[in-house]
Amino acid sequence: MFKKYLVTILIICLMLISGCTKQMERGTFTDGVYKNTSLNLKISFPTEFEKTNQDTMIFNNGCQPLEMEDWKAAVKSCEAKGLSGYIWDLSLQNKSGSILTGILIEEIKSSNTTQELIEQQISKAKSWAGETAFITAPYELKIQGKAFQAFSYIAPNADNPTEEYFGMNAIRIEGNYAILITISVKSDNKEDFNNMMKIYTTQNK
């Protein structure tokens, strides 16, 4: 009787533990709509946006798993390639290739804070954007009613230093995962960047 009672307690404990651990799933992109139920995100993109291909920088900057891989398989395949950190759940570009945007996910330690992660991103931005880049201080950005920590930047275009481009990175911690939303706009027209930001900020719940 005691053994049965003990086994029942153990099963309940395991159920409680597994219930507390958020299981990550890959998002989908269908008819211009990105949806990830694990992250409770649903974002619509204009028809001019399509998935990036292997010739684009955004595809190679990080690990982009295969189309139908689930989360665990994606992590394993990325590790096998010697890649770690953020995994692309979505990466898009407009038809001209002047605008890139994406949603990345990384499994993190429970001790990580949003402030630490955004500071890491700012530090990385300073290293590749150069000393002449303008980078804002972190600020709060609401996306679908959820608070992200974000920063924006203006940096010289690597292909043409006389031109500038605009960008934004936003981070939020969801359970054991960090969500990173990124935007890069190659344009001297700030309105192009503002319109891109509106895709995310005007879809608040």
C-alpha positions in Angstrom: 0.0 0.0 0.0 2.8 2.4 0.9 4.6 1.6 -2.3 1.5 2.4 -4.4 1.1 5.6 -2.5 4.7 6.6 -3.1 4.5 5.8 -6.8 1.3 7.9 -7.0 3.1 10.8 -5.3 6.1 10.5 -7.6 3.8 10.5 -10.7 2.0 13.7 -9.5 5.4 15.3 -8.8 6.6 14.5 -12.3 3.4 15.9 -13.8 3.8 19.1 -11.8 7.4 19.5 -12.9 6.7 18.9 -16.6 3.7 21.2 -16.4 5.9 24.0 -15.1 8.4 23.6 -18.0 7.2 25.4 -21.1 7.6 23.3 -24.2 8.8 25.2 -27.2 7.4 24.7 -30.6 8.4 26.1 -34.0 6.2 28.8 -35.4 4.5 28.7 -38.8 4.3 31.2 -41.7 1.3 30.9 -43.9 -0.3 33.4 -46.2 1.8 36.2 -44.7 0.9 35.4 -41.1 3.5 34.2 -38.6 2.0 32.3 -35.7 3.8 30.7 -32.7 1.4 29.3 -30.0 4.3 28.7 -27.6 5.1 32.4 -27.6 1.5 33.5 -28.0 2.5 35.6 -31.0 0.5 36.2 -34.2 1.9 38.8 -36.6 0.7 39.6 -40.2 3.2 40.9 -42.7 2.5 42.8 -46.0 2.4 40.6 -49.2 5.7 42.0 -50.4 7.5 39.9 -47.7 8.8 36.4 -48.4 11.0 34.0 -46.6 14.8 34.6 -47.0 16.9 32.3 -49.2 20.4 31.0 -48.7 21.9 33.9 -50.5 20.9 36.4 -47.9 23.0 37.5 -45.0 20.1 37.0 -42.5 20.0 33.3 -43.5 23.6 32.7 -42.4 23.7 35.0 -39.4 22.7 32.4 -36.8 21.1 29.0 -37.4 18.1 28.6 -39.6 16.7 25.1 -39.3 14.9 23.2 -42.0 11.3 24.1 -42.9 9.5 21.3 -41.0 11.9 20.6 -38.2 10.4 20.7 -34.7 12.2 22.6 -31.9 14.2 19.7 -30.5 15.3 18.5 -34.0 16.2 22.1 -34.9 18.4 22.5 -31.8 20.2 19.3 -32.5 20.8 20.1 -36.2 22.1 23.5 -35.3 24.5 22.1 -32.7 25.7 19.5 -35.3 26.6 22.4 -37.5 28.6 23.9 -34.7 26.1 26.7 -34.3 24.5 27.7 -31.1 22.6 30.6 -29.5 19.6 32.1 -31.3 17.8 30.0 -33.8 15.7 31.6 -36.6 12.1 30.8 -36.2 11.2 33.3 -39.0 13.3 35.3 -41.4 11.8 37.5 -44.1 12.8 40.0 -46.7 10.9 42.3 -49.0 11.1 41.7 -52.7 13.9 44.2 -53.3 16.0 42.8 -50.4 16.3 46.2 -48.8 14.4 45.2 -45.6 15.1 42.2 -43.5 13.2 41.1 -40.4 13.0 38.0 -38.3 12.1 36.3 -35.0 14.7 34.3 -33.2 14.5 32.1 -30.2 17.2 31.0 -27.7 17.0 28.7 -24.8 18.5 30.5 -21.8 19.5 30.0 -18.2 17.0 30.7 -15.5 19.3 33.3 -14.1 19.4 35.4 -17.3 17.6 38.7 -17.2 16.2 40.8 -20.0 18.6 43.6 -19.1 21.6 41.3 -19.5 20.4 40.1 -22.8 19.7 43.5 -24.3 23.1 44.8 -23.1 24.7 41.8 -24.9 22.9 42.7 -28.1 23.9 46.4 -27.7 27.5 45.3 -27.2 27.4 43.2 -30.3 25.8 46.0 -32.3 28.6 48.3 -31.3 31.2 45.8 -32.4 29.9 45.3 -35.9 28.3 48.6 -36.6 31.4 50.6 -35.8 32.1 53.7 -33.7 30.2 56.0 -36.0 26.9 54.1 -35.4 24.2 55.8 -33.3 22.6 53.4 -30.8 19.8 54.4 -28.5 19.5 53.4 -24.8 17.2 50.5 -24.1 13.5 51.4 -24.1 10.2 49.5 -23.7 8.4 48.4 -26.8 4.9 46.8 -26.7 4.2 44.1 -29.2 0.8 42.4 -29.0 0.5 43.8 -25.5 3.8 42.2 -24.3 6.6 44.3 -23.1 9.9 43.9 -24.9 13.2 45.7 -24.1 14.5 47.2 -27.4 17.1 49.5 -28.9 17.3 51.2 -32.3 20.4 52.1 -34.3 21.6 54.0 -37.4 24.8 52.6 -38.9 26.8 53.0 -42.1 26.0 50.7 -44.9 28.8 48.2 -45.3 28.3 48.1 -49.1 28.4 51.9 -49.3 29.7 53.8 -46.3 28.2 57.1 -47.5 24.7 55.5 -47.0 23.1 54.6 -43.7 20.6 52.0 -42.6 18.2 51.7 -39.7 17.7 48.8 -37.4 16.0 47.6 -34.2 16.4 44.6 -31.9 13.8 43.8 -29.2 14.0 41.1 -26.6 11.6 39.4 -24.2 12.0 36.4 -21.9 9.2 33.8 -22.1 9.8 31.0 -19.7 13.2 29.4 -20.4 13.5 31.2 -23.8 14.5 34.5 -25.1 12.6 36.0 -28.0 14.5 38.3 -30.3 12.8 40.4 -32.9 15.1 42.1 -35.4 14.6 44.7 -38.2 17.2 46.0 -40.7 16.3 48.6 -43.3 18.7 49.7 -46.0 17.3 53.1 -46.8 18.0 56.8 -46.2 14.3 57.3 -45.7 13.5 56.9 -42.0 9.8 56.5 -42.9 10.7 53.1 -44.3 12.0 52.1 -40.9 9.0 53.6 -39.1 6.6 51.7 -41.4 8.4 48.5 -40.6 8.2 49.2 -36.8 4.4 49.7 -37.2 4.0 46.1 -38.5 4.9 44.9 -35.0 3.6 47.8 -32.8 0.2 48.3 -34.4 -0.8 44.6 -33.9 -1.2 44.9 -30.1 -3.9 42.9 -28.5 
